[in-house]
Amino acid sequence: MRATSEIFRDAQILFTFLSSTETPPDTADIVLAMGSHDLNVADAAARAFFETHVEWLICNGGFSKDTAGVLTEPEGRRRLCHPVHL
């Protein structure tokens, strides 16, 4: 099990990255669609994937407190399959 200090350090790195107001770079190695029940996240990730021609589109997410018992499959799988239909 990871130490709490390591988890907080990683969370701070992620928070700093996600809250950045800098203009994003023109190129990327991956597109990461983070957990959300909103399929607009999948649409935006798919657009970024196809417009930037990156090699990887990564969708994550399981069942959250809002989607457990409501959705039949994990959020990440829903987002991964959704862009295929665009």
C-alpha positions, -999 to 999 in steps of 0.1 A, spaced: 0 0 0 13 35 -9 21 60 18 -4 88 23 24 113 16 30 98 -19 -7 99 -27 -10 135 -17 22 143 -37 7 127 -68 -27 144 -62 -10 178 -60 9 171 -93 -24 162 -110 -42 192 -95 -15 216 -107 -16 201 -142 -54 202 -145 -58 237 -131 -32 252 -154 -44 282 -174 -15 281 -199 -23 274 -235 -20 237 -241 8 225 -265 0 218 -301 11 182 -299 5 154 -273 14 118 -268 -20 107 -254 -55 120 -249 -69 111 -214 -106 111 -209 -110 111 -171 -140 97 -152 -174 114 -159 -209 101 -166 -212 129 -191 -206 116 -226 -196 151 -238 -162 142 -222 -160 113 -246 -169 136 -275 -143 161 -266 -117 134 -261 -125 118 -295 -123 152 -312 -89 159 -296 -77 124 -306 -87 127 -342 -76 163 -346 -42 159 -331 -35 124 -345 -21 111 -312 -15 73 -309 -34 67 -277 -69 76 -264 -72 64 -228 -106 64 -211 -108 57 -174 -136 54 -148 -156 28 -130 -188 32 -111 -191 64 -91 -215 73 -63 -237 89 -90 -236 60 -115 -235 29 -93 -268 11 -98 -277 34 -127 -253 24 -154 -249 -11 -167 -212 -8 -175 -183 13 -161 -179 49 -172 -146 42 -189 -161 15 -211 -190 38 -220 -166 66 -230 -143 42 -249 -172 28 -270 -190 61 -275 -165 78 -298 -166 48 -321 -201 58 -331 -192 94 -339 
